[in-house]
């Protein structure tokens, strides 16, 4: 039997089991014009992520204004640890979603239920282990991060509630990514929006009304995540979905878990790379700055909160791209995979250019929201004006590794995700910071952005060329 006949048989059985709404969705995913469908898929994800990112941004603004510069410095200093927890969650959820979208595209709904249910179990177990480790060794971790003593109390107040309820965050990530893998971006957006909007309200309530300080910000995060997960579980139970949670499948599935974690490693490396970057920058600041280390860490903190907000639309485009690419690859629509890669790179690149112009020429207007301290604003503005020089390459740096992850090629995805941070960043940061001091720290980023985009872009170009040649012979 030919590949076309095999796919036709599987697709026919798949269509018989799906609702009318799901039939339409599948048909659009495989046949609708790429650019328009990509934008429709990306838009709700971007909105949800922006609302979620707005929480992180407002959270930093509230902490800086309600508690002070050292408070935002402490939260910034412990953020690498928080990012590692987020990275582990994203690894499990993203790897699961990669398999899920391809199995749904191929029509294997029974296996999709097994993948989803067992992923919930894995997230719960790993979350419990992570909570125990963080709560036991947090002071040792602070010292490992070379965190100034004046910042450690604020870091401890922030990370303790987060770690206590990290299981909720992990399970919520699996549910959210399952909605995305199914192509129901709106449900993913709603989960993110509920968490973020409630978080902003609770931040205001706990910080400015109850005066709970940094712990109030952490508890706002925990409570909001619980409510968001509750909503996601309710939707799964009462709505029509291709995936269903089944208690009988909620246990260890070693083969599936290994496959999901393997595919999630590139996401882990990408997210952890951000934590490594923050830690390395903090260490470099402490090493080369003689008197203003705390102020520089705080300035870098408000810059990074702003950068994350600007970066989120690119992440939303990447998530939509992965779903589109994985679904079509599962259906052997290789030319559509190549087309959506091109569309996603150009769209995200255009967005990045507009943001770069604003953040290079006039970044002060955003940083003034955090503080009236002109020295802190000046430091953050200087960081922005240099760092954003290479931001226009972000489309290549994000979409190309995401392609390999979406298609199930774990090794090249892991290498490309690790290349910028683990191969280029650390040696370049050490070299430039020792040679040029604090300015060398900030110039590291546009340099490695440009170098990484060339290597990643060339590697992906030859892969896609080979894939499309294969498509012509099917």
ABEGO torsion letter per residue (X at the ends): XBAAAAAAAAAAAAAAABBAAAAAAAAAAAABBAAAAAAAAAAAAAAAAAAAAAAAAAAAAAAAAAAEAAAAAAAAAAAAAAAAAAAAAAAAAAAAAAAAAAAAAAGBAAAAAAAAAAAAAAAAAAAAAAAAAAAAAAAAAAAAAGBBAAAAAAAAAAAAAAAAAAAAAAAAAAAAAAAAAAGBAAAAAAAAAAAAAAAAAAAAAAAAAAGAEAAAAAAAAAAAAAAAAAAAAAAAAABBBABBBBAAABBBBAAAAAAAAAAAAAAAAAAAAAAAAAAAAAAAAAAABAAAAAAAAAAAAAAAAAAAAAAAAAAAAAAAAAAAAAAAAAAGBAAAAAAAAAAAAAAAAAAAAAAAAAAAABAAAAAAAABABAAAAAAAAAAAAAAAAAAAAAAAAAAAAAAAAAAGBAAAAAAAAAAAAAAAAAAAAAAAAAAAEAAAAAAAAAAAAAAAAAAAAAAAAAAAAAAAAAAAAX
